[in-house]
Amino acid sequence: MPKSTTTLVVTSTERLSPGMVRVHFRSDDLSAFADSTDTDRYVKLALGTPEEPVVRTYTAVEPDVAAGTVAIDFVVHGDEGYAGPWAASAKAGDVLEVRGPGGGYAPDPSADWHLLAGDEAGLPAIRAALAALPADAVGYAVVETYDADHVQPLNAPAGVEVSWHHDGDLAGAVRALPWREGRVQVFVHGEAEVTMHAIRPYLLKERGVPRQDASISGYWRRGRTEEGFRAWKKDLAAAEG
Ligand SMILES: Cc1cc2nc3c(=O)[nH]c(=O)nc-3n(C[C@H](O)[C@H](O)[C@H](O)COP(=O)(O)OP(=O)(O)OC[C@H]3O[C@@H](n4cnc5c(N)ncnc54)[C@H](O)[C@@H]3O)c2cc1C
């Protein structure tokens, strides 16, 4: 990830659903995004205070380097934390420093089919992946939202079946999909326990998806701040050798 910092200035905010706010930014210099082709491109947000800095990770949506615009879709999950509450009260003129972008996934047009799955935190990256898929792509996009009124418009190629779920069982929804023939590329991101302990073993072990065709990770961990989640990830990596 580039070490350079980009200064973003809020231009407006938009409610995408009762649980998500899109914050639109402009910048005089978005050159750090010029070579970014990963659809899951993410940035590190500098929040907190100079005395007590806090870093949070978010997907950068539709960066337009020439126009100097970019957006971030924030889950607003209550009063806890830094980034969610920051976004909920963001207003034009607010300044945010970000580092990045990093990334690790883009749809592979040579895959026979695609499986995209996630919760609302993963939705911005899923939306970007769907937009980058070839028009003749086939597969599934499975999204878990808090409630039915959190569903958002999502454009997908005609051959990609989009389904929304609200029962808290994203893993069950993925398991219920009819498995297709051929080489699948998967992208699964959301709450860490669900993605790493329920969906990942199903896809990698039971279905035998090769690791190089799988982008699977937790984006957040229920009951933990991002700092606590990082410690959880470190422990998991150590346990898995
Ligand atoms: C690569 C990457 C990309 C990401 N992209 C996005 C994105 O585009 N949009 C987005 O909203 N999130 C995204 N996330 C997830 C985001 O970084 C976390 O949700 C983060 O913890 C939010 O920080 P916070 O300061 O609001 O809450 P924290 O201080 O980290 O946590 C406070 C409390 O809120 C809970 N919490 C945190 N996130 C959620 C949530 N989504 N739903 C319910 N409860 C939650 C925690 O479990 C904790 O109890 C991404 C994460 C990664 C790793």
The ligand as an SDF file (V2000), in Angstrom:
LIG
                    3D

 53 58  0  0  0  0  0  0  0  0999 V2000
  -10.4290   -4.0950    3.3580 C   0  0  0  0  0  0  0  0  0  0  0  0
  -11.6400   -3.6190    4.1460 C   0  0  0  0  0  0  0  0  0  0  0  0
  -12.6310   -2.8690    3.5270 C   0  0  0  0  0  0  0  0  0  0  0  0
  -13.7300   -2.4160    4.2550 C   0  0  0  0  0  0  0  0  0  0  0  0
  -14.6710   -1.6690    3.6080 N   0  0  0  0  0  0  0  0  0  0  0  0
  -15.7430   -1.2020    4.3120 C   0  0  0  0  0  0  0  0  0  0  0  0
  -16.7190   -0.3760    3.6620 C   0  0  0  0  0  0  0  0  0  0  0  0
  -16.5830   -0.0060    2.4760 O   0  0  0  0  0  0  0  0  0  0  0  0
  -17.7670    0.0440    4.3940 N   0  0  0  0  0  0  0  0  0  0  0  0
  -17.9370   -0.3060    5.7340 C   0  0  0  0  0  0  0  0  0  0  0  0
  -18.9080    0.1140    6.3600 O   0  0  0  0  0  0  0  0  0  0  0  0
  -17.0180   -1.0830    6.3490 N   0  0  0  0  0  0  0  0  0  0  0  0
  -15.9300   -1.5200    5.6830 C   0  0  0  0  0  0  0  0  0  0  0  0
  -14.9890   -2.2850    6.3260 N   0  0  0  0  0  0  0  0  0  0  0  0
  -15.2230   -2.6300    7.7360 C   0  0  0  0  0  0  0  0  0  0  0  0
  -14.7920   -1.5260    8.7190 C   0  0  0  0  0  0  0  0  0  0  0  0
  -13.3930   -1.3330    8.6320 O   0  0  0  0  0  0  0  0  0  0  0  0
  -15.1660   -1.9670   10.1430 C   0  0  0  0  0  0  0  0  0  0  0  0
  -16.5450   -2.1290   10.2450 O   0  0  0  0  0  0  0  0  0  0  0  0
  -14.6460   -1.0550   11.2470 C   0  0  0  0  0  0  0  0  0  0  0  0
  -14.5510   -1.8010   12.4350 O   0  0  0  0  0  0  0  0  0  0  0  0
  -15.5480    0.1720   11.5090 C   0  0  0  0  0  0  0  0  0  0  0  0
  -14.9060    1.0270   12.4190 O   0  0  0  0  0  0  0  0  0  0  0  0
  -15.7000    1.8460   13.5430 P   0  0  0  0  0  0  0  0  0  0  0  0
  -14.7300    2.8430   14.1040 O   0  0  0  0  0  0  0  0  0  0  0  0
  -16.9920    2.3480   12.9930 O   0  0  0  0  0  0  0  0  0  0  0  0
  -16.0480    0.7700   14.6440 O   0  0  0  0  0  0  0  0  0  0  0  0
  -15.0180    0.0330   15.6680 P   0  0  0  0  0  0  0  0  0  0  0  0
  -14.4360    0.9920   16.6320 O   0  0  0  0  0  0  0  0  0  0  0  0
  -14.0260   -0.7820   14.8660 O   0  0  0  0  0  0  0  0  0  0  0  0
  -15.9960   -0.9740   16.4220 O   0  0  0  0  0  0  0  0  0  0  0  0
  -16.9430   -0.5260   17.4100 C   0  0  0  0  0  0  0  0  0  0  0  0
  -18.0630   -1.5440   17.5470 C   0  0  0  0  0  0  0  0  0  0  0  0
  -18.8420   -1.5690   16.3560 O   0  0  0  0  0  0  0  0  0  0  0  0
  -18.9470   -2.8880   15.8330 C   0  0  0  0  0  0  0  0  0  0  0  0
  -18.9410   -2.8320   14.3500 N   0  0  0  0  0  0  0  0  0  0  0  0
  -17.9170   -2.4830   13.5340 C   0  0  0  0  0  0  0  0  0  0  0  0
  -18.2820   -2.5680   12.2340 N   0  0  0  0  0  0  0  0  0  0  0  0
  -19.5730   -2.9770   12.2390 C   0  0  0  0  0  0  0  0  0  0  0  0
  -20.5120   -3.2540   11.2110 C   0  0  0  0  0  0  0  0  0  0  0  0
  -20.2030   -3.1550    9.8940 N   0  0  0  0  0  0  0  0  0  0  0  0
  -21.7580   -3.6460   11.5750 N   0  0  0  0  0  0  0  0  0  0  0  0
  -22.1110   -3.7750   12.8780 C   0  0  0  0  0  0  0  0  0  0  0  0
  -21.2570   -3.5390   13.9120 N   0  0  0  0  0  0  0  0  0  0  0  0
  -20.0020   -3.1400   13.5940 C   0  0  0  0  0  0  0  0  0  0  0  0
  -17.6960   -3.6150   16.3690 C   0  0  0  0  0  0  0  0  0  0  0  0
  -17.8820   -5.0090   16.4170 O   0  0  0  0  0  0  0  0  0  0  0  0
  -17.5380   -2.9960   17.7340 C   0  0  0  0  0  0  0  0  0  0  0  0
  -18.3670   -3.6420   18.6720 O   0  0  0  0  0  0  0  0  0  0  0  0
  -13.8580   -2.7470    5.6320 C   0  0  0  0  0  0  0  0  0  0  0  0
  -12.8510   -3.4950    6.2540 C   0  0  0  0  0  0  0  0  0  0  0  0
  -11.7620   -3.9250    5.5240 C   0  0  0  0  0  0  0  0  0  0  0  0
  -10.6920   -4.7450    6.2160 C   0  0  0  0  0  0  0  0  0  0  0  0
  1  2  1  0
  2  3  1  0
  2 52  2  0
  3  4  2  0
  4  5  1  0
  4 50  1  0
  5  6  2  0
  6  7  1  0
  6 13  1  0
  7  8  2  0
  7  9  1  0
  9 10  1  0
 10 11  2  0
 10 12  1  0
 12 13  2  0
 13 14  1  0
 14 15  1  0
 14 50  1  0
 15 16  1  0
 16 17  1  0
 16 18  1  0
 18 19  1  0
 18 20  1  0
 20 21  1  0
 20 22  1  0
 22 23  1  0
 23 24  1  0
 24 25  2  0
 24 26  1  0
 24 27  1  0
 27 28  1  0
 28 29  2  0
 28 30  1  0
 28 31  1  0
 31 32  1  0
 32 33  1  0
 33 34  1  0
 33 48  1  0
 34 35  1  0
 35 36  1  0
 35 46  1  0
 36 37  1  0
 36 45  1  0
 37 38  2  0
 38 39  1  0
 39 40  1  0
 39 45  2  0
 40 41  1  0
 40 42  2  0
 42 43  1  0
 43 44  2  0
 44 45  1  0
 46 47  1  0
 46 48  1  0
 48 49  1  0
 50 51  2  0
 51 52  1  0
 52 53  1  0
M  END
$$$$
